[in-house]
Amino acid sequence: MQQDIHVTAHIRIMPGHRDEFLRKMKTLIPLGKAMEGNRNYALLQNLADPDSFVVTAQWASAEDIHKHEKTPEFAGLIRLFSSGACKLLPLRAKKIF
């Protein structure tokens, strides 16, 4: 039995780019939720830091994730990262249970 794949990304938005990031995510997340193999997709905002976000997603397979990554909407998000408007922050974690 194949287990779902969980994706977690901690994202830091650079000053002045939060609205642009949110516009892209407002399109990307519903698209991802509608795709085959998606079990969950959410954007969470840090209550103590409005420019800090966590994206969580759960997919049935790596193939499903790769299909999502090939969409124009996902490419638009990658361009935002490439421009320096936001960056992924390292996250080190271990499974507790």
C-alpha positions in Angstrom: 0.0 0.0 0.0 1.4 3.4 -1.0 1.4 6.1 1.6 0.4 9.7 0.8 3.1 12.2 0.4 3.0 15.2 2.7 4.6 18.5 1.7 5.3 21.4 4.0 7.0 24.7 3.0 7.8 27.6 5.3 7.9 30.8 3.2 9.1 34.2 4.1 7.7 37.1 2.0 10.0 40.1 1.4 8.6 43.6 2.3 6.1 44.9 -0.3 5.3 41.5 -1.9 2.7 39.9 0.4 -0.3 40.9 -1.8 1.3 39.5 -4.9 2.1 36.3 -3.1 -1.4 36.0 -1.8 -2.9 36.6 -5.3 -0.8 33.8 -6.7 -1.8 31.4 -3.9 -5.5 32.3 -4.1 -5.3 30.9 -7.7 -2.8 28.0 -7.0 -4.4 26.4 -4.0 -7.9 25.9 -5.5 -6.4 24.6 -8.7 -4.3 22.1 -6.6 -7.2 21.0 -4.5 -9.2 20.2 -7.7 -6.4 18.0 -9.1 -6.4 14.3 -9.1 -4.5 12.9 -6.1 -4.8 15.9 -3.9 -6.0 15.2 -0.4 -5.3 18.5 1.2 -3.8 21.9 0.4 -3.7 24.9 2.7 -2.0 28.2 3.2 -1.4 29.2 6.9 -0.2 32.6 8.0 1.9 33.1 11.2 -0.2 35.1 13.6 2.9 36.7 15.1 4.5 37.6 11.7 2.2 38.4 8.8 5.0 37.9 6.2 5.6 34.3 7.3 3.5 31.5 5.8 3.4 27.7 5.8 2.0 25.8 2.9 0.8 22.2 3.6 -0.3 19.7 1.0 -1.0 16.0 0.9 -0.8 14.1 -2.3 -1.6 10.5 -3.2 1.6 10.1 -5.2 4.8 11.8 -6.5 3.3 11.7 -10.0 0.3 13.8 -8.8 2.7 16.4 -7.3 4.7 16.5 -10.5 1.5 17.2 -12.5 0.7 20.1 -10.2 4.3 21.5 -10.5 3.9 21.6 -14.3 0.9 23.9 -14.2 1.3 27.6 -15.4 0.1 28.7 -12.0 2.8 26.8 -10.2 5.4 28.2 -12.6 4.1 31.7 -11.7 4.8 31.0 -8.0 8.3 29.8 -8.9 9.0 33.0 -10.8 8.0 34.9 -7.7 10.7 32.9 -5.7 13.2 33.5 -8.5 12.6 37.2 -8.3 13.6 37.3 -4.6 10.1 38.4 -3.6 9.9 35.4 -1.2 12.1 32.6 -0.1 11.8 29.1 1.4 13.1 28.8 4.9 14.9 25.7 6.0 12.8 23.4 8.2 14.3 20.6 10.1 11.9 18.2 11.7 11.7 14.7 12.9 8.7 12.4 13.2 7.6 12.1 16.8 4.8 9.5 16.4 
